[in-house]
C-alpha cells in the first residue's frame, strides 16, 4: 500500500506537466481561431470598403461627365 502511494506521488509531476501541455494546446488553438476570425472580418471589411470606394468613384465620374462643360473645353 505504501509502495502504491509512493508511485502515485512520483507520478504527480508528470501529470502536472501533461496538464500544462494540454492547457497550452488549448490556448494555442483558441488563439488561432481568434486570429482566423479577425482575418476573415478584416477581409470582409476591406472588400466592403473597396466596393464602396469603387461605387463612389464611379458616381463621381458620372457626375463629372454631366457637369455641364462642353466637350473638348477644359
N, C-alpha and C positions, 0 to 999 in steps of 0.2 A: 504494500500500500504506500509506504513512504517512497519507494522507488518510482511508482507511478506519479506521485505528486512532484517529485524532483524532475521527472521527464516533462511533465506539464509545465512546470516553471521554466525549464530550459527552452520550451517552445514559444513562450510569450514574446521575446524579442523578434523572432521570425514572423509571428502572427502580426505584430505591430508593424513590421516592415511591409508585409504584404498588404495590410490595410492602407498604409500610406501610399503605396504604389497604385492601388485601386482608386484612392481618392484623387491622386494626381491624374490618372487616366480620365476620370470623370470630369475633372476641371478642364483638362485639355479638350475633351470632346465638346463640352459646353461652350468653351471659348471659340472653338472652331465653328460651331453652329451660329453663335452670335455674329462672328466675323462674316460668315457667308450671308446671313440675313442683312447685315449692314451693306455688304457689297451689292446685293440684289436691290435693296432700297435706293442706294446711290445710283445704280444704273438706271432704274426707273425714273428717278428724279432728273438725271441728266438727259435722258431721252425726252422727257416731257418738256424740259427747258429748251432743248434743241428744236423740238417740234413747234413750241410756242414762238421761238425766235424766228423760225422759218415762215410761219404764218404771218407774223408781224412784219417781217421784211417784205414779204410778198404784197401785203396790204399797202405798205409804204411805197413800194414800186408802182403799184396800181394807182395809188393816189397821185404819185409824182407824174405818171403818164397823163393824167387828166387834170393837170394843174392850170390849164388854160393857155399855156405857152404854145406858140406856133412851132411847127416842126422846123428844124434847121436853124432856129434862132435861139441863142442862149444868153 
